[in-house]
């Protein structure tokens, strides 16, 4: 697990759902609305606390994405194109989120479900009493409400739906009131999200991202086809070329086809507008991040991948009429998916083995801990604390670890106090020791986990500025363990930057 997963894990593994909701309202460490946290909470109740249970809702969301893509493509193209489109997400950046305990794959599934339910309901305007339309409207409501209450950027699920329904209304010259009511009811979930705004207030002033640049838009598209940031650029280029080919094919097909567009049903025309709007999701995400949330990550808008997959699958419809071409394309897809998954498993296994080996303490550290059972090992961030506490060897039990925090010092040195706020909030409901920097400096010879390459080495920088002596005790927790000598530093506890 990585840092953001730990934030979810330690929140969602609380004993009751009421505690999870209370933490998310008042002292959150994972800054999301409650839905995904509740899903992983109940998953851990069923399967036991651990990475598999934490990630199960994400896997369910990814499977929902694939099923919804198949249903969508089966409706607008052929069964072969639908099967091909259903398989494509495994080869893209979205697949990494299927095995990550965060809400992004879950959101992918909800976006695809919303598109399918809207198209299904829009295609039956004259059958308001039909069971299929009612189920489609229920599915649309659930998709919108669950997306909005799973992530603060989940509100962007309305980006493709609103213009699609507007075009459909203009084309039909009549309002589909059940559809409008369904979308409005789903969007009303935003009122529920407002109850969780209070917990975000301490993070806002000095959050780790305080400016969102236009670069976020280009990254939003470039990273769609780059799995987990470590894959070779070959696959990225391959899919970029494939998507470009699909876009050119569609542009060529639509050239001079105004008469065909005029004959398109209102539902299909609206669906096309929805795909265009969804493809622009990184732009909308930039606007929200730039002017509202002041934070923006590519993973928040990864659903912009969906229209590119649909375009490629639709473009393959005619070639796939040839059975050999279809079988060849599916064989290549299955081969690439298998190779990609195998490579990921092997890399993650090797990486995990390396991390676990580096966590092992040296003999000198073990001897030091045994000689003083009350002594703590101090770490500089909650990310280090959670990783070390979860995976640390038996020689370094979690109750021997403590995290140091100090808002002014972290703002001065790092430019943000996100980790300090996280530590303060975690102290309200987690059993880990949290210590203010002043209290750490009041000790004559404390032990510090000195991870100089972690990007969070604010204490090391401050100690260097004050010329505080440090002595290496040994290695543990993927770092040097140093003893900090404050004995000859005047007013050390007060000398906080």
Residue pairs with C-beta under 8 A, 6 or more apart in sequence:
1 9
1 51
1 54
1 101
1 387
1 390
2 100
3 382
3 383
3 386
3 387
4 30
4 102
5 51
5 54
5 55
5 100
5 101
5 102
6 383
6 386
6 387
6 390
7 29
7 30
7 382
7 386
7 422
8 30
8 32
8 36
8 37
8 40
8 54
8 101
8 102
9 49
9 51
9 54
9 101
9 386
10 29
10 386
10 426
10 430
11 20
11 23
11 24
11 28
11 29
11 30
11 37
12 20
12 37
12 38
12 40
12 41
12 44
12 54
13 41
13 44
13 49
14 20
14 23
14 41
14 429
17 38
17 41
17 42
19 429
20 34
20 37
20 38
20 41
21 34
21 38
23 29
23 425
23 428
23 429
24 30
24 32
24 33
24 34
24 37
24 196
24 199
25 195
25 196
25 198
25 199
26 198
26 199
26 428
27 199
27 424
27 425
27 426
27 428
27 429
28 196
28 199
28 200
28 425
29 382
29 422
29 425
29 426
30 37
31 152
31 199
31 200
31 203
32 103
32 150
32 151
32 152
33 148
33 149
33 150
33 151
33 152
33 154
33 192
33 193
33 196
34 149
34 196
35 103
35 146
35 149
35 150
36 57
36 102
36 103
36 106
36 150
36 151
39 57
39 106
40 53
40 54
40 55
40 56
40 57
40 101
43 53
43 54
43 56
43 57
44 50
44 53
44 54
46 53
47 53
47 56
51 101
54 101
55 99
55 100
55 101
57 103
57 106
58 97
58 98
58 99
58 100
58 101
58 102
58 103
58 104
58 105
58 106
59 98
59 99
59 105
60 106
60 109
61 98
61 103
61 105
61 106
61 107
61 108
61 109
61 110
62 89
62 94
62 95
62 97
62 98
62 105
62 108
62 109
63 109
64 109
64 110
64 112
64 113
65 89
65 94
65 105
65 108
65 109
65 111
65 112
65 306
66 86
66 87
66 89
67 86
68 109
68 112
68 113
68 115
68 116
69 82
69 85
69 86
69 88
69 89
69 112
69 306
69 309
69 310
69 313
70 82
70 83
70 85
70 86
71 82
71 116
72 82
72 85
72 112
72 115
72 116
72 119
72 310
73 81
73 82
73 85
73 86
73 310
73 313
73 314
74 82
75 116
75 119
75 120
75 123
76 119
76 268
76 271
76 310
76 314
77 313
77 314
77 317
78 317
78 320
78 321
80 316
80 317
80 320
80 321
80 326
81 313
81 314
81 316
81 317
81 320
82 313
83 330
84 313
84 316
84 320
84 326
84 329
84 330
84 333
85 309
85 310
85 312
85 313
87 330
87 333
87 334
87 337
88 309
88 312
88 313
88 333
89 95
89 108
89 305
89 309
90 337
90 340
90 341
91 235
91 239
91 333
91 336
91 337
91 340
92 224
92 225
92 227
92 239
92 305
92 309
93 223
93 224
93 225
93 226
93 227
93 228
93 302
93 305
94 105
94 108
94 224
94 302
94 305
95 227
95 340
96 227
96 228
96 344
97 104
97 105
97 108
97 299
97 302
98 105
102 299
103 150
103 151
103 154
104 151
104 299
104 300
104 302
106 150
107 147
107 150
107 151
107 154
107 157
107 302
107 303
108 302
108 303
108 305
108 306
110 143
110 144
110 146
110 147
110 150
110 154
110 157
111 143
111 147
111 157
111 160
111 278
111 303
111 306
112 306
113 139
113 142
113 143
114 139
114 140
114 143
114 144
114 147
114 157
114 160
114 161
115 160
115 161
115 271
115 274
115 278
115 306
116 139
117 136
117 137
117 139
117 140
117 143
118 136
118 140
118 161
118 164
118 165
118 179
118 270
118 271
118 274
119 267
119 271
120 132
120 133
120 136
120 139
121 133
121 136
121 137
121 140
121 178
121 179
121 182
122 164
122 165
122 168
122 176
122 179
122 266
122 267
122 270
122 271
123 265
123 267
124 130
124 132
124 133
124 136
125 172
125 176
125 266
125 267
127 133
128 178
133 178
137 178
137 179
137 182
140 179
140 182
140 183
140 186
141 182
141 183
141 185
141 186
142 186
143 157
143 186
144 157
144 158
144 161
144 183
144 186
144 187
144 189
145 185
145 186
145 188
145 189
146 154
146 189
147 154
147 155
147 157
148 154
148 155
148 157
148 186
148 187
148 189
148 190
148 193
149 189
149 192
149 193
151 300
152 193
152 293
153 285
153 288
153 293
153 300
153 301
155 187
155 190
155 288
156 281
156 284
156 285
156 288
156 300
156 301
156 303
157 303
158 183
158 187
159 277
159 278
159 280
159 281
159 284
160 273
160 274
160 275
160 277
160 278
161 183
161 274
162 183
163 270
163 273
163 274
163 277
164 270
164 271
164 273
164 274
164 277
165 176
165 179
165 180
165 183
165 270
167 266
167 269
167 270
167 273
168 176
168 266
168 267
168 269
168 270
169 175
169 176
171 266
171 269
171 270
172 266
199 425
202 421
202 424
202 425
203 418
203 421
204 294
205 417
206 407
206 411
206 415
206 416
206 417
206 418
207 294
207 295
207 416
207 418
208 295
208 416
208 418
209 294
209 295
209 296
210 294
210 416
211 294
212 286
212 289
212 290
212 294
212 295
212 296
214 286
216 282
216 285
216 286
216 289
216 296
216 298
217 282
217 283
217 286
219 282
219 298
220 281
220 282
220 285
220 286
220 298
220 301
220 304
221 282
221 304
222 236
223 229
223 298
224 239
224 302
224 304
224 305
224 308
225 235
225 236
225 238
225 239
225 240
225 243
226 233
226 235
226 236
227 235
227 340
227 344
228 344
230 347
231 340
235 336
235 340
242 312
243 308
243 311
243 312
245 315
246 308
246 311
246 312
246 314
246 315
247 311
249 315
250 311
250 314
250 315
254 261
261 269
264 272
275 306
275 307
275 310
275 311
276 307
278 303
278 304
278 306
278 307
279 304
279 307
279 308
280 304
281 301
281 303
281 304
282 298
282 301
282 304
284 301
285 296
285 300
285 301
286 296
288 296
289 295
289 296
289 300
290 296
316 329
319 325
319 326
319 329
320 326
320 329
355 391
355 478
356 391
356 393
358 477
358 478
359 388
359 391
359 392
359 393
359 396
359 476
359 477
359 478
360 393
360 395
360 476
361 369
361 393
361 395
361 396
361 474
361 475
361 476
361 477
361 481
362 474
362 475
362 476
363 474
364 473
364 474
365 395
365 396
365 473
365 474
365 475
365 476
365 481
366 395
368 375
368 447
368 473
368 474
368 481
369 375
369 377
369 395
369 396
369 400
375 400
375 447
376 400
376 401
376 402
376 433
376 435
376 446
376 447
377 396
377 400
377 401
377 402
377 447
377 448
377 449
377 476
377 477
377 481
378 401
378 402
378 403
378 404
378 435
378 440
378 446
378 447
378 448
378 449
379 385
379 388
379 401
379 402
379 403
379 404
379 449
379 451
379 477
380 403
380 404
380 448
380 449
380 451
380 454
380 456
380 457
380 458
380 459
380 460
381 403
381 419
381 454
381 456
382 403
382 419
382 422
382 423
382 426
383 419
383 454
383 456
384 403
384 449
384 451
384 454
384 456
384 477
385 401
385 402
385 403
385 432
388 396
388 398
388 401
388 449
388 477
389 398
389 401
389 432
390 398
392 398
392 401
392 477
396 476
396 477
398 432
399 431
399 433
401 432
401 433
402 432
402 433
402 434
402 435
403 423
403 426
403 432
403 433
403 434
403 435
404 435
404 436
404 437
404 440
404 459
405 419
405 420
405 423
405 424
405 434
405 435
405 436
405 437
406 420
406 436
406 437
406 438
406 496
407 417
407 420
407 421
408 417
408 496
408 497
409 437
409 458
409 462
409 496
409 497
410 416
410 417
410 419
410 420
410 458
411 417
412 497
413 458
413 461
413 462
413 497
414 456
414 458
419 456
423 434
424 434
426 432
426 434
427 434
437 459
437 496
438 493
438 494
438 496
439 493
440 446
440 459
441 486
441 489
441 492
441 493
441 495
441 496
442 486
442 492
442 493
443 486
444 485
444 486
444 487
445 483
445 484
445 485
445 486
445 487
446 483
446 484
446 486
447 473
447 481
447 482
447 483
447 484
448 459
448 460
448 470
448 481
448 482
448 483
448 484
449 476
449 477
449 479
449 481
450 457
450 460
450 470
450 479
450 480
450 481
450 482
451 457
451 477
451 478
451 479
452 460
452 479
452 480
462 496
462 497
463 470
463 484
465 497
466 489
466 492
466 495
468 484
468 485
468 486
468 489
468 492
469 484
469 485
469 488
470 482
470 483
470 484
470 485
471 482
471 483
471 485
472 480
472 481
472 482
472 483
473 481
473 482
473 483
474 480
474 481
475 481
486 492
489 495
